[in-house]
Each structure stands twice: as C-alpha cells, then as structure tokens.
Amino acid sequence: MGMVGALSAAWAQTSPTVVATPSAAEQGGAPTRASGEKQVQSPQASPSPASAATASVLNLPPVTVHAASSTTYNVTEATAGTKTDTPIMDTPLSVTVIPQQVLEDQQTTFVPDALQNVSGVIPSDDSFGTGDSFSIRGFNQNELTYEDGLRTDEYTTSEFPVDLANVDQIQVVKGPAAVLYGQAEPGGLVSIVTKKPLDTPHYSLAQQVGGWDFYRTTADATGPLTSNGKLLYRFNLDYEDAGSFRNFIYNHRLALFPTLEWRPTADNHIIVELSYDTGTQVLDPGIPFLPNGQPAAVSISANYLQPKANRLPESDYAVKVLASHKFNQSWQMNVAYKSEYNDTGASNNQYYAGNAAYNGDLPRVGFTDNYSNQWTDQVVADLVGKLDLHVVRDTILTGFDLYYQHGHYDSNFYDLPTINIYHPNYNLPYNLPKPSTDFYVSNGQTAWGWYFQNQIELPEKLYLLGGFRFDDVSTFDNGYSQGGSVNDGPQVTPRVGLLWRPIRQLSFYTSYTENYGATGLGSLTPNGQPLPPQSAQQYEVGLKLEDSDQRLSATTSIYQLTKENIPTTDPANPAYTIAVGQEQSRGYELEVTGSILPHWKIIGGYSYIACFVTQDNSTPSLIGTRCQAIPYNSGSLWTTYEMKGGFLRGLKFGAGLTSRSAEVAYGYRATANNTPYLATDRVPGFATVNAMASYEWHVGFAKMTAQLNIENLLDQKYFSGVNVDAAAPGSPLNALGQIRMEL
C-alpha cells in the first residue's frame, strides 16, 4: 500500500520513490471496444461496375458487429506502446497482450498472477499481499499501472489492487515508456484495458468458491439503452469474501463499475465510467528470515503480528471520461479525464523490524494510521493524424497530459514487544502512542508533459518510429525535514526504433529508448540542491514471427537496460547524498501465444535477466551483487484444448507450469553488539503446476459453464517473493470452482 510503504520507508530512513506522471488515452482512436468483440467490414477488393453502381446509390456504410466474447489467445494489435492502432508485427518494441480468454481460463483474480504469463515480469511482495507489486526487466514498478491510458498509482494513493472483474485485457510494454507516459521506472509499463459497453445485449453471472473460505460473485450486464443504439451501458459487479492459508489474513471487497457510452454521431464517442470500491484488506508480513539468510523453518501459515493488526478499511471513488472526435478520415482527437478520491480509515499497522535471531526472537515495529486520504485529477489529450504521401505513410501523434495529486495522513510510530517465532505469545502488552504525539503529513505532485511521435512506413517494408517528450514534475512531502520538495524539469526524453518486415510472417526490429525517472525526496546534498532525476537507457534488438492466419505469434529479444543517478552516500562526506548509483540489466526473452491447432491454445515465455549493481558509493560491497528479488531464470507455459465435436463437445481442459530460479534480497542487520552488517536473504527456486477443466452446455437461451482450476497441483512448498525482512509463501494445493451463466 502506498502510504503504508512510504511510512515504512521513512521508518527505515530511506527515500521513497516517486513514480510515473500521467499517461495519455490508451486507445489510439475512439474508445476501443473490448478485445473480445469482432469487427466485420465490407470487403476491400475492387468492386465490379454493377456492384459499384449499387453501392453508390445505396451509399452503404461499413457493417460493424460486436460479439460478447472471443476465444482468441493471439491479439494482433495493441495501443499501449505507441498510443496508435498499430499491428504488433509493425511495432519496433516488445509488446505482449494477455486477452480476456486467458484470464477466464486461469480464473485470474489479481494482475500479478496474470503477468506471470509474460516473460521478464516478476511478481514481488512490496505491497505485503495487498497491491499489484511486480518488476519488469529487473526493475520494480512501485505498484504503478495504467488504466485506459490513465495512471493508477497504488503506491501513493493507497488504493485497492486492480479489480479484474472490469478488465478486458492487459497490455505489457517492455522497456522504458516515459516518452509517452512520463516519469516512471524503466522496466516497462502495464496497461489495463477496461470493459466497454457492447452493441448487443449480454448478461453474465458467476459464482466462485475456493479453499480457505474464498467466495466471489461477479456480474456483467451490457447492451443498448435506446433503439437507435446511440446510448449504451455496461455494469460490472464484484463481491469478494476471502480467507487465507495464512493466519489472520482475509479480504472483504465490493466493487461496482457502471458505464455509459453515448454516440451522438459516427464521429463522436463519449464514455463515462463510475467506480466504487470499498472493503477491508489485511497486510501479510510473510515468513521472517534467520541471520543466515534462510526463511525460518516454521509453518507457511505462521504470522507473527497481532491477530487484529494491519486491517486496512478503504473506500475508493472515481469518475472517468473518455471522449473522441474524428475531424475527418485522417485526423482524430482523443481526450481522457479521471478524478479519484481514496479514503483509508483508522488502522493499527505492524511490521517485522529485521531478521529473527537463531533463538527465535523477532523484533517488530508498529505505527498507527488515524486517517489517510488522497485526491487525484488527471487529463490527457491526444491528436492523431494519418497521412498517405504515396511513397511513405505517416502517422503523427502529439499530446499533452496533466496530473495533480494531493493528500494527507496522520500517523505515529510505537514500540512493539519482541515475539519468539517458535513459541509465539500474542498477549504481550504494548501501548499505542498518544494522539498528541501524532505527525501530520501532506504530500502531492503536479506534473505535466508534452510529447510528439512519428511513425513512418517506408518502401521495402521498413517502419521507422521516433519521438520525444518534455516533462516538468513538482513533488512534495512535508514529512521530511529537508529535501521535502523537488522540481524536475524541463526534461527531454527521446525514443527511436526501426523495424523491417521482409515478409508478412517475419519482422526484425531494433530500438533505443531513454527513461525519465524519479527523484528521491529527503536527500541532503553537498550543494543544497535537489538530486537530478534518475535516468535510464535501453538498447534492444528482436525478432517477431506470425503464421499466415495470424493465429500463432512469437517474439524473441535481447536488451541492455542501464539505470543511473540512483542516490548513494557521498564518500567524501557520509552525511550527504549524491547521485552516482547505477544498476544494469541484460536479458533475453522468448514468448509464444496463440493457437497451435484450431482448438489447441498456448501462451508462455522464458526470460533470462542478469541484473546487477554496477556502482554504489554508500555500500561498495553491493557492487556486483544481483538486483533485489530478480531471478536469473523465469518462465511459464499454459495450454488448453477444447472439444468441439462428438459427445465430449463443450469440454475443455488445460494445464500450466510456472518456474523461477532463486531470488535474493539485501539489508542491514545488527549483531549482538549492535555492529551493522550486510545480510543476504535468499529464497530457493521453484516450479509449480496448475490445471483446469471446464464444461459448457446450454439450458434454453442460457449458456452454462462449470469450471474447476487446481493451483499448485503437486503441493510444492515454495516462496513466491522476497523482500529485505521476509519471504512470501506461495499457496499450497488449492481448488477454485466456478459456475457461470450467460445470456
């Protein structure tokens, strides 16, 4: 959680990371229909004279048909990388799409679980089980995602994880995306595409039941509200009541997503989406480490914080508007706006304060959170133009975005008695701090950016991509006695890429991209000036393959990504901070997605990431060490087969494998005489197997689907993530059943 993470970082005397500025409207044209919808247009072949005459008399427009769902695994276009409707095969970037069918087949409920289908993306444990934590190409994204092109910053605004009940597909861009989206970590970008209203009525009701008292009800209704089809609606509901195999951990959540779409003319679209999210989450501290860097040999259900601690009651309210206007066949304007308010009620938060001793004694720390609220407003405007210059084709994008966030929280630290992990006593007395000693903090950010991009299709099937962005970002947090206000700007961020598609089934590409990163607050510098923002540069080459029917595609790439200006201690004066730290990630990625046979689908990938600290003055011993919580090797494979004929018609079954090598984390510890030393915490690699089976049948006009997913089929004991204080245990063998009715 954002505010919780910031307070924890403050307690540890580290500087919180400031993350991305606003993005632009995700959809490169009019607000895009859901990925499951099929668009059928009149054939483009030259008509006969008779047919041409008939068409001229009738003036027939293209016919568009929207279906309620699709079973495809291979999506051929994505807007996240360029903000334009560009085929992935023509984009000189590494872009992956997780479609709705994959989310349904895997019964995915959290974004990090879905992202395990993407090479180079590693779920992490920064949010203590309550947020969307992950890294891309070796760099932690600080719980940042984008929704329909608009920034969703869970780290800062302390909101819920993304609710997949309202998600149609997930697009992932590998490598720096600051040129279009602003200040961010350089690993990449995760873009959520929400469900939009459909032209034809469709209704769905589903009930899920799983182990450890997991119950989830979802509903989806959509269709036209008027006979002329100019006003449409969609309403999604998600109610979840879930326990956990972990002691004292649970989740209660209600989310509502009403949406209206108005199409006054063929050239104007407006979508208004409201969202209301409320409930209670509980932070999960994980399993503590011992001084030798190994997770303590205790039950994976063990939780050493107080049974009623870490309950986070939250409410989130948002309104989002997506609008588009087509001036003519070549030029279109897209505008997106979102206003969001988040409120977190009073809570008693607790954490482990280091490793457990060999005798089992575990230090802990707590703080009260009397209230926290954050308000965010953001707007994005894009102008897209397509020019056919005969010799070349040109797609121009220019845009502007503005992001304004401000909030407050009221908290206080307190001492929590040490507990013994082998003989825990949860009745040890402790005193909460007096309200008179609370500290009140205001924080916020104002950011704007202007960007320009040009995509040129040259002769010989060459595609050139170039662009740049100007940014200006002001961030403040008065919880710091010094360096609590930073202005970065103006900054210029460039990107260039070249792709060659000699035949339809093959593309070669290369790109160079820079990144505009965060500036740490609270840093005292020798000259009294703020640190420069972190920067990064990436070089990438890759190859893309696609079969002639566009059913199966593959991408492979190699890259070098270097992050610079990381704050480190000044060796000439340890009381000050300078920006000379550096980390470098080099890697190889391979992904395959689509259909091997008409009813046999597959999605999977492999990633090798060599991410190391290459420069650090504050801790020279870290130079040459691996980046936090980044395995060398990771991969996944998921496949399904559906019966389409005979007495087994309607039966689908599938299986998948997820694997990662060992992960490490580093943190300072203290010996018995309080001498600090650098400790290395490590969790071993693992491989888990998942499986599913479903059966579809019809009752009258209703389509019924019964589905069963098995998680960790072989009941492996493993740790799914690591941070400097604890390891997050993965779920043991678990079953998740679902019954769904659709009309």
C-alpha positions in Angstrom: 0.0 0.0 0.0 1.3 3.5 -0.9 1.0 5.4 2.4 2.0 2.3 4.4 5.0 1.8 2.1 6.0 5.4 2.5 5.8 5.3 6.3 7.7 2.0 6.4 10.4 3.6 4.2 10.5 6.6 6.4 11.0 4.5 9.5 13.9 2.7 7.8 15.4 6.2 6.9 15.2 5.5 3.1 13.8 7.8 0.5 10.5 6.8 -1.1 10.4 6.5 -4.8 8.3 9.0 -6.8 6.7 7.2 -9.7 5.3 8.0 -13.1 3.4 11.0 -14.3 0.2 10.8 -16.2 -0.2 9.0 -19.4 -2.4 9.6 -22.4 -5.5 8.0 -23.6 -4.8 4.3 -24.1 -6.9 3.9 -27.1 -5.4 5.3 -30.2 -8.7 6.1 -31.8 -12.2 6.2 -30.5 -12.7 4.5 -27.1 -11.9 0.9 -28.1 -14.4 -1.9 -28.0 -13.5 -4.9 -25.8 -10.9 -7.2 -27.3 -13.4 -10.0 -27.4 -15.5 -8.1 -30.0 -15.2 -8.8 -33.7 -15.4 -6.1 -36.3 -16.6 -7.2 -39.7 -16.3 -4.7 -42.5 -17.2 -4.7 -46.2 -14.5 -6.4 -48.3 -11.8 -4.1 -49.7 -11.4 -5.7 -53.0 -12.2 -3.6 -56.1 -16.0 -3.9 -56.8 -17.4 -4.8 -60.2 -19.1 -1.9 -62.1 -22.5 -3.2 -61.2 -21.8 -3.5 -57.5 -20.1 -0.1 -57.5 -23.2 1.4 -59.0 -25.4 -0.2 -56.4 -23.1 0.9 -53.6 -23.1 4.5 -54.9 -26.9 4.5 -55.0 -27.4 2.9 -51.6 -24.3 4.5 -50.0 -23.9 1.5 -47.7 -21.6 2.2 -44.7 -19.3 -0.5 -43.3 -21.1 -3.0 -41.1 -19.8 -3.5 -37.6 -20.8 -6.4 -35.4 -19.7 -6.6 -31.8 -19.7 -10.1 -30.2 -19.8 -10.6 -26.4 -16.7 -12.7 -26.1 -13.8 -14.2 -28.0 -11.7 -17.3 -27.6 -8.5 -16.0 -29.1 -5.2 -16.1 -27.3 -3.3 -14.2 -30.0 -4.1 -10.4 -30.2 -2.6 -8.8 -33.2 -2.8 -5.1 -32.3 -2.0 -3.1 -29.1 -2.1 0.6 -28.4 0.0 0.8 -25.2 3.4 1.0 -27.0 2.5 3.8 -29.5 -1.0 5.1 -28.5 -2.0 4.4 -32.1 -3.7 1.4 -33.7 -0.5 -0.3 -34.8 -0.1 -4.0 -35.5 2.3 -5.6 -33.0 4.2 -7.0 -36.0 4.9 -3.4 -37.2 5.9 -2.1 -33.8 9.7 -1.9 -33.1 9.1 -2.6 -29.4 8.4 -5.7 -27.3 4.7 -5.8 -26.6 2.6 -8.6 -25.0 -1.2 -8.8 -24.7 -3.0 -11.0 -22.1 -6.5 -11.4 -23.6 -9.8 -12.0 -21.8 -9.8 -15.7 -22.7 -6.6 -16.3 -20.8 -7.9 -14.5 -17.7 -11.1 -16.7 -17.8 -9.3 -20.0 -18.4 -6.9 -19.3 -15.5 -9.6 -17.8 -13.3 -7.2 -14.9 -12.6 -8.2 -12.5 -9.8 -5.0 -10.4 -9.4 -2.9 -8.6 -12.0 0.5 -10.0 -10.8 -0.9 -13.6 -11.3 -1.9 -12.7 -14.9 1.5 -11.1 -15.5 3.2 -14.4 -14.9 2.2 -15.2 -18.5 4.6 -12.5 -19.7 8.4 -13.1 -19.9 10.5 -10.7 -17.9 7.7 -9.8 -15.4 8.2 -11.0 -11.8 5.6 -10.6 -9.1 7.1 -9.1 -5.9 6.0 -8.6 -2.3 6.4 -4.9 -1.8 2.7 -4.4 -1.0 2.6 -7.2 1.6 -0.1 -9.0 -0.4 -2.5 -6.1 -0.8 -1.4 -4.4 -4.1 -0.2 -5.0 -7.6 3.6 -5.5 -7.0 5.8 -6.6 -9.8 9.1 -5.9 -11.6 9.8 -5.7 -15.3 13.2 -6.5 -16.8 14.8 -6.3 -13.3 13.3 -3.0 -12.1 10.5 -2.7 -9.5 7.5 -0.8 -10.9 6.4 0.5 -7.5 2.7 -0.6 -7.8 2.2 1.5 -10.9 -0.2 0.5 -13.7 -2.2 2.4 -16.3 -6.0 2.1 -16.9 -7.3 3.2 -20.3 -4.2 5.4 -20.6 -4.6 7.0 -17.2 -2.2 6.5 -14.3 -3.2 4.2 -11.4 -0.6 4.8 -8.6 -1.3 2.3 -5.8 2.0 3.2 -4.0 1.0 6.9 -3.5 -2.8 6.7 -3.3 -3.1 3.6 -1.1 -5.9 2.2 -3.2 -7.1 -1.4 -3.9 -5.4 -3.7 -6.4 -6.9 -3.5 -9.9 -10.2 -5.4 -10.0 -10.1 -7.8 -12.9 -13.9 -8.1 -13.0 -13.9 -4.9 -15.1 -10.8 -5.7 -17.1 -11.0 -6.9 -20.7 -7.3 -7.3 -21.5 -3.8 -6.4 -20.2 -1.1 -5.0 -22.4 2.6 -5.0 -21.4 5.2 -2.8 -22.9 8.8 -3.9 -22.2 11.4 -1.3 -21.6 11.2 2.5 -20.8 7.8 4.0 -21.7 8.5 7.5 -20.3 8.5 9.1 -23.8 4.7 8.8 -23.9 3.7 8.4 -20.2 6.2 10.5 -18.2 8.2 9.9 -15.1 8.4 6.1 -14.2 10.7 3.2 -13.6 12.5 2.0 -16.7 11.5 -1.7 -16.8 8.2 -1.2 -18.7 4.6 -0.5 -18.5 1.4 -2.5 -17.7 -1.7 -1.1 -19.3 -5.2 -2.2 -18.3 -8.0 -2.0 -20.9 -11.4 -2.0 -19.1 -14.6 -3.5 -20.4 -16.7 -1.2 -22.6 -20.4 -1.3 -23.5 -21.4 -3.7 -26.3 -23.9 -3.1 -29.1 -25.8 -6.3 -28.4 -27.3 -7.3 -25.0 -25.2 -9.7 -23.0 -25.6 -10.8 -19.4 -23.3 -12.9 -17.2 -23.5 -14.1 -13.6 -20.7 -16.2 -12.0 -20.0 -17.6 -8.6 -16.6 -18.8 -7.5 -15.8 -20.9 -4.4 -12.3 -21.9 -3.3 -10.3 -23.1 -0.4 -9.9 -21.2 2.9 -13.4 -19.7 2.7 -12.9 -18.0 -0.7 -16.2 -16.7 -2.1 -16.5 -14.3 -5.1 -19.6 -13.2 -7.0 -19.3 -11.3 -10.3 -22.0 -9.9 -12.6 -21.8 -8.3 -16.0 -24.6 -6.7 -18.0 -24.4 -4.7 -21.2 -26.3 -3.6 -24.2 -28.1 -0.6 -25.9 -30.4 1.7 -23.9 -32.1 3.2 -26.9 -33.5 1.7 -30.1 -31.1 3.6 -32.3 -28.1 2.3 -30.5 -26.6 5.7 -29.7 -26.7 5.2 -25.9 -25.2 2.0 -24.4 -24.5 0.8 -20.9 -22.4 -1.7 -19.0 -22.5 -2.6 -15.4 -19.9 -4.9 -13.6 -20.1 -6.0 -10.0 -17.6 -7.9 -7.9 -18.1 -9.0 -4.4 -15.4 -11.0 -2.6 -15.1 -12.5 0.8 -11.9 -14.4 1.2 -9.8 -16.1 3.9 -6.3 -17.3 3.5 -4.0 -20.2 4.4 -2.1 -17.5 6.2 -3.1 -16.8 9.8 -5.1 -13.6 10.5 -5.3 -12.7 6.8 -8.5 -12.0 5.0 -10.1 -9.7 2.4 -13.6 -8.3 2.0 -14.4 -6.2 -1.0 -17.3 -4.8 -3.0 -16.7 -3.1 -6.4 -19.2 -1.5 -8.7 -18.5 -0.3 -12.2 -21.4 1.4 -14.0 -20.6 2.7 -17.5 -22.5 4.7 -20.2 -21.4 5.3 -23.8 -23.0 8.0 -26.0 -22.5 8.0 -29.7 -24.3 11.2 -31.0 -22.7 10.7 -34.4 -20.4 8.3 -36.1 -17.5 10.6 -35.5 -18.1 11.4 -31.8 -18.0 9.0 -28.8 -18.2 9.7 -25.1 -17.8 7.1 -22.4 -18.4 7.9 -18.7 -17.4 5.2 -16.2 -18.0 5.4 -12.4 -16.3 3.1 -10.0 -16.9 2.5 -6.3 -14.6 0.2 -4.3 -14.9 -0.5 -0.6 -13.8 -3.1 1.8 -11.0 -4.2 4.2 -7.6 -5.7 3.4 -5.1 -7.1 5.8 -1.3 -6.8 5.3 0.6 -10.1 5.2 4.1 -9.9 6.7 5.3 -13.2 5.3 7.8 -15.6 6.9 10.8 -13.9 8.7 14.4 -14.7 7.8 17.1 -16.0 10.1 20.6 -14.4 10.3 21.9 -16.9 7.8 19.5 -15.5 5.1 17.2 -18.5 5.1 13.5 -18.3 5.8 12.7 -19.6 9.3 11.7 -23.3 9.4 8.1 -22.6 10.6 4.7 -23.3 9.2 3.8 -21.4 6.0 0.7 -20.2 7.8 2.6 -18.5 10.6 2.0 -14.8 11.1 3.9 -13.1 14.0 2.0 -9.8 14.1 -1.0 -9.3 16.3 -4.2 -11.0 15.2 -6.2 -7.8 14.8 -3.4 -5.7 13.4 -3.0 -4.5 9.8 -6.6 -4.2 8.9 -7.0 -1.5 6.3 -10.5 -0.3 5.7 -10.6 1.6 2.4 -13.1 3.3 0.1 -12.3 4.5 -3.4 -14.5 6.7 -5.6 -13.7 7.6 -9.2 -15.2 9.1 -12.4 -13.5 8.6 -15.7 -14.5 10.2 -19.1 -13.1 9.0 -22.4 -14.1 11.1 -25.5 -13.1 11.1 -29.1 -13.8 13.3 -32.1 -12.9 12.5 -35.7 -12.4 15.6 -37.7 -12.1 13.6 -41.0 -10.7 10.3 -42.2 -7.2 11.4 -41.3 -7.3 13.3 -38.0 -8.8 12.4 -34.6 -8.7 13.9 -31.1 -8.9 11.7 -28.0 -9.4 13.1 -24.5 -9.3 11.2 -21.2 -10.1 12.6 -17.7 -10.2 10.9 -14.3 -10.9 12.2 -10.9 -10.4 9.8 -7.9 -10.7 10.0 -4.2 -9.4 7.4 -1.8 -10.0 7.2 1.9 -8.3 4.8 4.4 -9.8 4.6 7.8 -8.0 4.2 11.2 -5.7 1.2 11.4 -3.0 -0.3 13.6 -0.1 -1.3 11.3 2.8 -3.6 12.3 5.9 -4.9 10.6 8.9 -7.1 11.2 11.9 -4.9 12.1 14.6 -7.3 10.8 15.5 -10.9 10.8 14.6 -13.3 13.6 17.5 -14.4 15.9 18.6 -18.0 15.9 16.8 -18.4 19.2 13.6 -17.2 17.5 13.3 -13.7 18.9 11.8 -11.4 16.2 11.9 -7.6 16.6 8.7 -5.8 15.5 7.6 -2.2 14.9 4.2 -0.6 14.7 2.5 2.7 13.8 -1.0 4.0 14.0 -2.7 5.4 10.9 -5.6 7.6 12.1 -6.6 8.6 8.6 -5.3 8.8 5.1 -6.9 10.4 2.1 -5.7 11.1 -1.4 -7.3 13.1 -4.3 -6.1 12.7 -7.9 -7.1 14.6 -11.0 -5.6 13.9 -14.4 -6.3 14.8 -18.0 -4.8 13.6 -21.3 -5.4 14.9 -24.8 -4.0 13.3 -28.0 -4.2 14.3 -31.6 -3.6 11.5 -34.1 -3.2 12.1 -37.9 -2.6 9.6 -40.7 -1.1 10.9 -43.9 -0.7 8.9 -47.2 2.2 10.5 -49.1 2.2 7.8 -51.8 5.9 6.9 -51.3 5.5 6.8 -47.5 2.7 6.6 -45.0 2.9 8.8 -41.9 1.1 8.5 -38.5 1.6 11.5 -36.3 0.8 11.7 -32.6 1.1 14.7 -30.4 -0.3 15.0 -26.9 -0.4 16.8 -23.6 -1.1 15.4 -20.1 -1.6 17.0 -16.7 -1.5 15.1 -13.3 -2.4 16.6 -10.0 -2.4 14.6 -6.7 -2.6 15.7 -3.1 -3.3 14.0 0.2 -2.8 13.9 3.9 -2.2 11.2 6.5 -1.9 11.2 10.3 0.3 8.6 11.9 2.7 7.7 14.7 5.3 5.1 15.4 5.3 3.0 18.6 7.3 0.2 20.2 6.1 -3.4 19.8 7.5 -6.2 22.0 9.7 -8.8 20.5 8.0 -12.1 19.8 9.5 -15.6 19.6 8.6 -17.3 16.4 9.0 -20.8 17.9 6.9 -20.0 21.0 4.7 -17.0 19.9 2.8 -15.2 22.6 0.3 -12.8 21.2 -0.8 -11.5 24.6 2.3 -9.4 25.3 1.2 -5.9 26.4 2.1 -2.8 24.4 1.0 0.8 24.4 -0.3 2.7 21.5 1.1 6.2 21.0 -0.8 9.2 22.4 -2.7 11.2 19.7 -0.9 14.4 20.9 2.3 13.0 19.5 0.9 12.2 16.0 2.6 13.7 13.0 0.5 15.1 10.2 1.9 14.9 6.7 0.8 16.5 3.4 2.1 15.2 0.1 1.4 15.7 -3.5 2.6 16.0 -7.1 1.9 18.3 -10.0 3.2 17.1 -13.4 2.7 18.0 -17.0 4.2 16.7 -20.2 4.0 17.3 -23.9 5.1 14.6 -26.4 5.4 14.1 -30.2 5.7 10.8 -32.1 6.1 10.0 -35.8 5.6 6.5 -37.3 6.7 6.3 -40.9 6.1 3.4 -43.2 8.9 3.5 -45.8 9.3 1.5 -49.0 10.7 -2.1 -48.7 8.5 -2.6 -45.7 10.6 -0.5 -43.4 8.9 1.1 -40.4 10.5 4.0 -38.5 9.4 5.1 -35.1 10.7 8.3 -33.5 9.5 10.5 -30.7 10.4 12.8 -27.7 8.8 14.3 -24.7 9.1 17.3 -22.4 8.3 16.9 -18.7 8.0 19.1 -15.7 7.3 17.5 -12.3 7.0 19.0 -8.8 6.7 16.7 -5.8 6.5 17.5 -2.1 6.1 15.7 1.2 6.4 17.8 4.4 7.2 14.7 6.4 10.9 15.3 5.6 12.8 17.8 7.5 15.0 18.5 4.4 14.6 17.9 0.7 10.9 17.5 1.0 10.1 19.4 -2.2 11.6 18.7 -5.6 11.0 20.2 -9.0 12.3 18.3 -12.0 12.2 19.9 -15.4 12.1 20.5 -18.0 13.4 17.1 -19.0 13.6 15.7 -22.6 13.1 12.0 -23.2 13.8 10.5 -26.7 13.0 7.2 -28.4 13.8 5.8 -31.8 13.1 2.4 -33.4 13.4 0.7 -36.8 11.6 -2.4 -38.0 11.9 -4.4 -41.2 9.2 -6.8 -42.3 10.6 -8.5 -45.4 7.7 -11.0 -45.5 4.3 -10.9 -43.8 5.3 -13.6 -41.3 8.6 -12.1 -40.1 9.8 -8.8 -38.6 13.2 -7.7 -37.4 13.5 -4.7 -35.1 15.9 -2.6 -33.1 15.3 0.4 -30.8 17.0 2.9 -28.5 14.9 4.4 -25.6 15.7 6.7 -22.7 13.8 7.0 -19.5 12.9 9.9 -17.2 12.8 8.5 -13.6 12.1 9.6 -10.1 14.0 11.9 -7.7 14.2 10.8 -4.1 12.8 13.1 -1.6 14.5 13.8 1.7 18.1 13.7 0.4 20.6 16.2 1.8 23.1 17.1 -0.9 26.5 18.9 -0.6 25.4 22.0 -2.5 22.0 22.1 -1.1 20.4 21.4 -4.5 17.9 18.6 -5.2 19.3 15.5 -6.8 18.9 15.0 -10.6 16.1 12.6 -11.6 17.1 9.1 -12.2 17.7 8.2 -15.9 18.0 5.1 -18.0 18.9 4.0 -21.5 17.9 0.8 -23.3 19.2 -0.9 -26.4 17.1 -3.7 -27.8 17.0 -6.0 -30.9 14.4 -8.5 -31.6 12.6 -10.8 -34.0 8.8 -11.4 -34.4 7.1 -14.3 -36.1 3.4 -14.8 -37.0 1.7 -17.5 -39.1 -0.2 -16.7 -42.2 -3.6 -17.0 -40.4 -2.5 -14.7 -37.5 -3.4 -17.5 -35.1 0.1 -18.0 -33.6 2.9 -15.5 -32.9 6.3 -15.4 -31.2 8.7 -12.7 -30.1 12.3 -13.0 -29.1 14.5 -10.1 -28.0 17.8 -9.2 -26.2 18.3 -6.0 -24.4 20.6 -3.9 -22.2 18.9 -1.5 -19.8 21.0 0.8 -17.5 19.5 2.8 -14.7 21.6 5.8 -13.5 21.6 8.6 -10.9 20.5 6.3 -8.1 21.0 8.2 -4.8 24.0 6.9 -2.8 26.1 8.2 0.1 28.8 10.8 -0.7 32.2 9.1 0.1 33.7 12.5 0.9 31.0 13.2 3.5 28.7 10.4 4.5 26.2 12.9 5.8 25.3 13.9 2.2 23.8 12.1 -0.7 25.0 12.2 -4.4 23.5 10.6 -7.5 26.1 8.2 -8.8 24.5 4.8 -8.2 23.9 2.5 -11.2 22.2 -0.8 -11.9 22.3 -2.6 -15.2 20.0 -5.3 -16.6 20.9 -7.5 -19.5 18.5 -10.1 -20.7 16.9 -12.5 -23.2 13.2 -13.1 -23.7 11.1 -15.5 -25.7 7.3 -15.5 -25.9 4.7 -17.6 -27.8 1.0 -17.1 -27.9 -2.0 -18.2 -29.9 -3.3 -21.5 -31.4 -1.2 -24.4 -32.4 -4.3 -26.1 -33.8 -7.8 -24.6 -34.1 -8.8 -25.8 -30.6 -5.4 -26.1 -29.0 -4.2 -22.8 -27.5 -0.9 -21.8 -25.8 0.7 -18.8 -24.1 4.1 -18.8 -22.4 7.6 -17.5 -22.3 11.1 -17.6 -20.9 13.3 -14.9 -19.6 16.9 -14.6 -18.5 17.7 -11.5 -16.5 21.2 -10.6 -15.4 20.6 -7.5 -13.3 23.5 -6.2 -11.1 24.5 -3.2 -9.1 27.3 -1.6 -11.1 28.0 1.5 -9.0 27.2 2.3 -5.3 29.2 4.6 -3.0 27.0 4.1 0.1 27.6 0.3 0.1 30.6 -0.6 -2.1 30.1 -4.3 -1.1 26.9 -4.2 -3.1 28.7 -3.6 -6.4 28.5 -6.8 -8.4 25.5 -8.1 -6.4 22.2 -9.1 -8.1 19.3 -6.7 -8.1 16.7 -7.2 -5.3 14.3 -10.1 -5.9 15.2 -10.7 -9.5 15.8 -14.4 -10.5 18.2 -15.2 -13.3 15.7 -17.6 -15.0 11.9 -17.4 -15.0 9.2 -18.8 -17.3 5.7 -20.1 -17.7 3.7 -22.2 -20.1 -0.1 -22.5 -20.2 -2.1 -24.5 -22.7 -5.8 -25.6 -23.2 -7.6 -27.9 -25.6 -11.3 -27.6 -26.3 -13.5 -30.4 -27.7 -15.7 -29.1 -30.5 -17.5 -32.3 -31.7 -18.9 -35.6 -30.6 -20.3 -36.5 -27.1 -17.4 -34.5 -25.5 -18.4 -31.3 -27.2 -18.1 -28.4 -24.7 -15.3 -30.0 -22.6 -12.1 -28.0 -22.2 -9.1 -29.0 -20.2 -5.7 -27.3 -19.7 -2.5 -27.2 -17.6 0.4 -24.9 -17.0 3.8 -24.6 -15.4 5.3 -21.6 -13.6 9.0 -21.6 -12.7 11.6 -19.2 -11.2 15.2 -19.7 -10.0 16.4 -18.4 -6.7 15.8 -14.8 -5.6 17.9 -12.7 -3.2 17.4 -9.5 -1.1 19.9 -7.4 0.8 19.5 -5.5 4.0 21.5 -4.2 7.0 21.3 -6.3 10.2 22.9 -5.8 13.6 25.0 -8.3 15.6 24.7 -8.8 19.4 26.9 -5.7 20.0 24.9 -3.6 17.5 27.6 -3.8 14.8 25.8 -3.4 11.4 26.5 -5.9 8.6 25.0 -6.5 5.2 22.8 -9.6 5.2 21.8 -11.6 2.2 18.3 -13.1 2.3 17.6 -15.9 -0.2 14.6 -18.0 -1.3 15.1 -21.1 -3.5 13.8 -21.5 -7.0 10.6 -23.4 -7.6 8.3 -24.9 -10.2 4.5 -25.2 -9.8 1.9 -27.0 -11.9 -1.6 -25.7 -12.4 -4.5 -27.4 -14.1 -8.1 -26.7 -15.2 -11.2 -28.4 -16.7 -14.5 -26.8 -17.8 -17.7 -28.0 -19.4 -20.1 -25.8 -21.4 -23.8 -26.6 -22.1 -27.0 -24.8 -22.9 -30.2 -24.5 -20.9 -32.8 -22.7 -23.1 -31.2 -19.4 -24.1 -28.6 -19.6 -21.3 -25.1 -20.8 -21.8 -23.8 -22.5 -18.6 -20.2 -23.2 -17.8 -18.8 -25.2 -14.9 -15.1 -24.8 -14.3 -12.5 -26.2 -11.9 -8.9 -24.8 -11.5 -6.3 -26.5 -9.4 -3.4 -24.4 -8.1 -0.1 -26.0 -7.2 -1.2 -29.4 -8.2 1.8 -31.1 -6.8 1.5 -29.2 -3.5 5.0 -27.8 -3.6 6.3 -25.7 -0.7 7.8 -22.5 -2.2 8.1 -18.8 -1.7 6.6 -16.5 -4.3 8.5 -13.4 -3.4 11.2 -11.9 -1.1 12.0 -8.5 0.5 14.6 -7.5 3.0 12.7 -8.7 6.0 10.5 -11.6 4.9 9.6 -14.2 2.3 6.1 -14.5 1.0 5.0 -18.2 1.0 3.2 -19.5 -2.1 -0.2 -21.1 -1.8 -0.3 -24.8 -1.2 -2.6 -27.1 -3.2 -5.9 -25.3 -3.7 -9.1 -25.8 -5.8 -11.2 -23.0 -7.2 -14.6 -23.8 -8.7 -16.9 -21.6 -10.7 -20.4 -21.8 -12.2 -21.2 -19.1 -14.8 -24.4 -18.4 -16.6 -24.5 -16.2 -19.7 -27.4 -14.8 -21.8 
